[in-house]
């Protein structure tokens, strides 16, 4: 039996007629850059997230960057985030001219540790970016309380958390803005690059709309130095179709995660992910923790089980940020998670037979570690 890490073809087959019709409509109307199909998706996605506004972007990285720029983050500022995330979180801070400041994570969720947050705040701190890692929200209430007390912006990195919830509220709707990636493998994935920011601030939404379109308020009238960060019409159309299926797909992911839990809970040498009591986890990634992960991956591949790693080197130890001179050991929990995460196959169309095969094989290999 073969178990791919991800199977986008299976998803396409299930909605082929809808997708093909939506893409043909874009071609028929030649509405390729921005336009009505993007606007339609923005309206639907804002409503889905429980926010007033959604601003489409060219990628999740664009979304993070333009949310920070529109919030006034710039040279000399500091923005606090976590080191166990994709580098785009920190890149967006750096491209504003600001400095990413890292804090460690809690072991149970591998999300930002609110108890570590306050000690990282300085007079230069402008914002906090909690990351909703793997589809589970960070513990937002204490993060928001600390941020508000210090007058800091909170921009959620919800790039892996489409449809996840914190105490019944949608991820992305809790802070000043929430940033999403629609990279093809995400729970809500485009057929190329795309992203969006949701917010309840009209002023913030308007600044982001200008920034993504070269700083234009009106054609050829540039009120700010902006960028080309527009969403394609084809992506807007595809995402509008897929948004209608997202809740069902997330439910399927949750069922698959619970089946993994059932089969792997208590197995010596394996730590399964924990769903916090405040959260509705949507399992963009189902990452267990194991020792000697790098030996285990090729052994699983020999059995036609294909896994991933998210993310093997925490950001403070990346060469890109070596100028900060942060030594190994500064963020022990993030470093431990990075060395142990093993991402198992996870997508809505995964079958129980495939999950059983993965777990049975894992159990035979773990004792060899």
Protein Blocks (a to p, Z undefined) as FASTA:
>chain_A
ZZdfbdfklmmmmmmmmmmmmmmmmmmnopaggcjklmmmmmmmmmmnopabdcddfbfk
lmmmmmmmmnopaehiacdddfbdcfklmmmmmmnopacddddddfklopacfklmmmmp
cfklmbdcdddehhiacdfklmmmmmmmnopacdddfklmghiaeehiaehilmmbdcdd
fbfklmbdcebdddddddfbfklmmmmmmmmnoopabghiafbdcddfbdcfklmmmmmm
mmmmmmmmmmmmmmmmmmmmmmmgopahiacddddfkbccehlbacdddehklmmmmmmm
mnopacddddfbdfklgfklmmnopaehjlmmlmmmmmmgccddddfklcfklmmmmmmm
mmmmmmmZZ
